[in-house]
């Protein structure tokens, strides 16, 4: 089994273009995208 540790910085911009923190829904969406990429073999 391959184990790894990923770190990244993520944010979004509000209507004025200011950086704002991601909320729980954003984090869940990112986790889903990572999982889909991993299970499809797109993430190495």
SELO-343897 format. One record per residue (C-alpha): x, z, y; residue in one letter. Coordinates in steps of 0.5 Angstrom, whole numbers, padded with zeros to 4 digits, always signed. Layout:
N
XZYA
...
END
This chain:
44
+0000+0000+0000X
+0003-0002+0007X
+0002+0004+0012X
+0003+0003+0020X
+0002+0006+0026X
-0001+0002+0032X
+0000+0004+0039X
-0003+0000+0045X
-0006+0001+0052X
-0013-0002+0053X
-0017-0002+0059X
-0023-0006+0063X
-0024-0008+0070X
-0031-0006+0074X
-0034-0010+0078X
-0029-0009+0084X
-0023-0010+0079X
-0021-0003+0079X
-0018-0001+0072X
-0023+0004+0068X
-0022+0007+0062X
-0026+0005+0055X
-0032+0008+0053X
-0034+0010+0046X
-0037+0003+0045X
-0031-0001+0047X
-0027+0003+0042X
-0031+0002+0036X
-0032-0005+0038X
-0024-0005+0038X
-0024-0002+0031X
-0028-0007+0028X
-0024-0012+0031X
-0018-0009+0028X
-0021-0008+0021X
-0024-0015+0021X
-0017-0018+0022X
-0014-0013+0017X
-0019-0015+0012X
-0018-0023+0013X
-0011-0022+0013X
-0010-0024+0020X
-0006-0018+0022X
+0001-0017+0019X
END
